[in-house]
Amino acid sequence: MDESNTSFLVLVALGATVGLILGGVSLFFVTVLWRSIEEVPEDPESDPDQND
């Protein structure tokens, strides 16, 4: 293999590694944010329907 192919493969490997890392981080944040959005606790004091 000549030097141009080697450097190209190194760039491809680095890009794939960075993509996997960033994909894992983004997946982690999406799941954390999705859980925090779905698990919103209901505050009975701020419910406008309950006016006693």
C-alpha positions as CSV (number, residue, x, y, z in Angstrom):
1,M,0.0,0.0,0.0
2,D,1.3,3.4,-0.8
3,E,1.1,6.4,1.5
4,S,-2.0,8.0,0.0
5,N,-4.1,4.9,0.7
6,T,-2.8,4.6,4.2
7,S,-3.5,8.2,5.1
8,F,-7.0,7.9,3.5
9,L,-7.8,4.8,5.6
10,V,-6.5,6.6,8.7
11,L,-8.9,9.5,8.0
12,V,-11.8,7.1,7.4
13,A,-11.0,5.3,10.7
14,L,-10.8,8.6,12.6
15,G,-14.1,9.8,11.1
16,A,-15.8,6.6,11.9
17,T,-14.5,6.7,15.5
18,V,-15.6,10.3,16.0
19,G,-19.0,9.5,14.4
20,L,-19.5,6.6,16.8
21,I,-18.5,8.6,19.8
22,L,-20.7,11.5,18.9
23,G,-23.6,9.2,18.0
24,G,-23.3,7.5,21.4
25,V,-23.2,10.9,23.2
26,S,-26.2,12.2,21.3
27,L,-28.1,9.0,21.9
28,F,-27.4,9.2,25.6
29,F,-28.6,12.8,25.8
30,V,-31.7,12.1,23.7
31,T,-32.7,9.2,26.0
32,V,-32.1,11.3,29.1
33,L,-34.1,14.3,27.8
34,W,-36.9,12.0,26.5
35,R,-37.2,10.4,30.0
36,S,-37.2,13.8,31.7
37,I,-39.9,15.0,29.3
38,E,-42.1,11.9,29.8
39,E,-41.7,11.8,33.6
40,V,-43.0,15.3,34.4
41,P,-44.4,15.2,37.9
42,E,-47.8,16.7,38.4
43,D,-47.9,19.6,40.8
44,P,-51.3,19.7,42.4
45,E,-50.7,23.3,43.6
46,S,-50.2,24.6,40.0
47,D,-53.3,22.8,38.6
48,P,-55.7,25.5,37.4
49,D,-58.7,23.1,37.5
50,Q,-58.5,22.7,41.2
51,N,-59.7,25.9,42.7
52,D,-61.1,25.3,46.2
